[in-house]
Structure formats: C-alpha cells, structure tokens
Amino acid sequence: FREMDAIIKRSGMRDRFQGLLRKRLNFLCEYGRKCTLKSDMFELLKEGHELYSMKFKGFRLNIRLLFKFYDLGNGEVSIIVCSFIERSTADYRRAMEAAERRFQAILADGKE
C-alpha cells in the first residue's frame, strides 16, 4: 500500500479518498464478483486474466486499484495487488503486468 499512500498524498484529497475507499471495500465485501454491477466503481478488465479494477474518478488524478479474487476453499477473498494513476492504456498494461506478478508471488509465498 506504499504506492497507494503516495498517490493519495499527491491527490490532496486524503479524507475524501478514504471515505470512497471504505465505501468501495464494503460494496466489494458484500457483492464479491458481482461488484461490477456498480460499473462506475468497478470493472472486470477484458484482457486482465480475471483482474478487476476499482475506480476513483473525480480527483485530479484518475486512481485505480487492481485486485483479484482467490478461493480459499471456504469462500473467496479479494486481494488488492496494485494501485496506479491511469493516464493512458500503457499505464494499464504496466499495472496489469505488475499485478499479475504480485499475485503469483502472493500465491507462492502462501505455499511455503
């Protein structure tokens, strides 16, 4: 979350962002994969290997959090793996690559 903290500091809207983040996390916990019903807040990325994006528009910065779902056997959890500022599709591609690497690292760490 270090990268997200740096992004939020640059936005100059820490309190507002934290409120929106709480709202989105609550919605995500309640609806799981159906979170995309709120398309203004969430989307399933088309070429993202089951990566989802949590959207924060309306700031000077177009903040995105990428996450994946993982089945623990007794239920699914969502794992936030990357945050970034979207400026172009190239930003998304780089973030998606980083998110996938981090997710695989998390899975590898869990098997040790």
N, C-alpha and C positions, 0 to 999 in steps of 0.2 A: 504493500500500500504506500510505499515511499513515493512512487511516481505519481500516484493519485493525489497525495498530500501536496506535492509540488504544483500540480496542475490547479488544485483548488486555491492555493495561495495566490497563484497568478490571476485567477478569475476575479479576485477581490470581493467574492460573494460567499464566503465560507458558511455563514449561518443559513443562508437560503439553500445552498447546495446540500448541506447536511440534512435539512428538512426534506428536500426532494429525494435524497438517497434513502432516508428512512422510509418514506412512502413507497418507493420502488422496491426496496427489500421486503417490506411487509407484503406487498402485492405478489412478489416473486415467491415468497414462502407459502402464501395461500393458494396460488394458482399453478405453481410449478411450470411445466412446459406450456400450459395454456396462457402464460403471461403475455404471449404475443397477441392476445385479444385486445390488449391496450397498445395498439400499434404506434401511438405517439410516445410510448415509453420503452417498448421492447420490439426486437425483430430477430427472426432466425436468419442468419446470414446464408445466402444462396450457395456460395462456394466455400463455406466455412467449416466443413466437417463437423456439423452439429454444434457450431459455435453460435451463441446468441449475443446480441448487443443491447445494452441498457443505454438509453439515450437521455441526454440532458441538453436540450436546446433552450435558447432564450438567454444564455450567458454570452458574454463577449467571446467566449471560447466554446467550441462545439465538442463537449466532453463525451466520451464513450467509455463504457466498461464492457469488456468481453468476458463471457462466462460459459461454462459447460455444465451439463448435468452428469452425475455419476450415480450409478445404482450400487448401494451398499449391501443389497440383499434383503434388507428390511425396509427399504424406501430409498428415494432419490434425494440427493443433495445437489445444490448448485454451488459451483466453485468459480469465484471470480479470478481470472488468470491474467488479465491485462487491462490497463487503462491508458488512454491516449486522447489527443486532441485531433479531431478529424478536420483536415484541410483539403484532402484530395483522396482519390481512390488508392493512390500509392501508400498513404498513411494507413488505410485499412489493411492493405496487403501485408505491410510490415508488422502491424499489430497482430494480425491473424497468425502469421508465422511464429511470432514470439509467444502468443497464447498457446498454440499447439505444442511448442517446445516445453513451455512451463507445465502444461497439463500432463504431458508424458513424464516429466521429471517428478511431478507430484505422485503419479501412479508408481513410478519406480521406487521412490522413497518409501511408499506405503508397503511395498513388498519385501523390504529389507527387514 
